[in-house]
Amino acid sequence: MSDLRELYQEVILHHNKSPRNFGTLEDANRRADGHNPLCGDRLSLGLKVVDGRIEDVRFSGSGCAISKASASLMTEAVKGRKAEEADALFHRFHELLTGPPDVKVDGKELGKLAVFAGVREFPVRVKCATLAWHTLEAALAGGETASTETP
C-alpha cells in the first residue's frame, strides 16, 4: 500500500473516531435529516446561515467510518463559505468519487476532502461519502430530509 493511501486512511479513521463539529447546533436556522438505506447511515445536520453564508454547522448521528468522516470533513470545508460555494464544492467532491479512475484529482481544489479519492474504487461506498453532502443541500434548500436513494 502506498504511503499516500495509508495517510488517507489514517485521516478518515481519525475523523471517524474524533469527528469535528459533532453535536447539535441549538441556534440552527436550517436543518435536515439524511439517510443511506443501503448501509443504514443516518445523520442530522444543523446550519446557521446568515446572509447566504454558512456561519456554523453541526452534525449528529451514526454511520460507517466513511460516512462519519465525510460529514466531519464536510463541516470543516463549508463553514464560513457562501451556500453557492458549498454547492460547487459538493459537485467537485462528487466528481472525485465518481470520475474515471485514470483521471488525476486536483487535491489543491478539494483540500483535505481529497482523502476520499480511494472511494471511487468502491462504488457502493460513494453513497456513504456523499450522505452528509446531500443532507447539506437539503438543509440549504429548506428541505427536511435527504436520502442517497432517488424517490
N, C-alpha and C positions, 0 to 999 in steps of 0.2 A: 504494500500500500504506500502511496506517495506521501511525503511529508505534508503537502498541502491538503490532501484528503483527510489525513489524521487531524490536522489543525481544524478543518471544517467540522469534523465530527466532535471534537472537543468543545468547540463553540456551541454547537447545537445541544450537546449534553449539559453544558454549563447553564445555558438559558432555560433548559427544561428543569434543571434542579433548582436554580435560583432565578426565576423569571422576573424581569423588570416590569414595573407598573402593574403588578398583580394586586387585585383587590377591587373594591367598589369605589366609584367616584361619586360622592354624595351630591355634589353640585352639577352633575352632568345635565346638559340640556338636549342631548341626543343619546339614544340607547337603541341597542338591537341585540337579539339573541341569535346565535349561529349553531347549526347542527350539521354534522357529517354522518349521515346514516350508514355509510359504508363501514366505518370503524367505530362509531359511537362517540366521536369527539363532540363536546358541547362547550360553548362559551358565551359569556355575556360581555358586552362591550359598552362602556360609558364614555362619552366625549363631552368636553366643554368647548364649544365652538363660539368664538367671538369675532364678529366682522369677517366671517368666512375663513378664519384661521383656527386650527386645532390647538387650543391653548393647553389642554390636558387630555389624557386618555388613560383608561384603566381597563383591565380585563379580569375576568374570573371564570372558573370552570374547570373542566377536566378533559384530558385527551392524551394522545400519544406524544412522545418526545418531539416529533417534528411539528405537530400542531401547536404545542405549548411554546416551543422555542420560536416558531414563526410569529406567534402572537406577541411574544416578548420583544423580538427584534423589530416587528412592525410598529409597536407603540413607540419605541425609541426613534424610528425613522420618520414617523409622521408628526410627532409632537413639534409644534411651532410652525408647521407648514400650512399653507392655504389648502383648502379642500381640493382644488384643481390639481395642485402639485402632488397631493397624496394619491389622487386618482391616476395621474400619469405614472407615478412610481409603481402602483399596483400593476399597470399594464406592462411595464418593463420587467417587473418581477415575474409576472405570468409568462412572458416570453422566455425568460431564463428557464423556467420549469418545463415549458412545452416545446421549446425550439429544438431544431435538429441537433444531435449530439456533436456534430462536427463544426458547429458554429461557435466561435470564440465568444466568451462572455465579457462584457465591459464591467469589470469589477469596480472601477472608479465611480461609475454612474450609480451603481447599486450599493456601494459601501459594504457594510457587514452582511447585507442580505445576499451577497454572492455566495455565502456558505451553503446555500441551498442548491447550488448548481448540480450536485450529485443526484438530486431528487429526480431529474429528468430521466435517469436510468431506471427509475421505478415508477412508471406512470400511475399506478394505483395510489401512490403517496402524494401526488400532486394535490389532491383534494384536501389532504391533511395540512399541507403547507399553505393552501390558499383560503382555508376556512376563515381565519381572522380577517383577511382582506375582503372577502365577500361580506362579512359582517360589518366591517368598516363602511363599505359602500352603502349597505342598507341603512346604517345609522345616519350617514351623511345625507341620504335621500329622504330621511324622515320615516323610514320603514321600521318595522318592529322585529322582523325575523329574516334570516338568511339561511340558505341551505346550499350545499355543494351539488345538490341534485336539481335538475331543471324540473319545473312542475309538470 
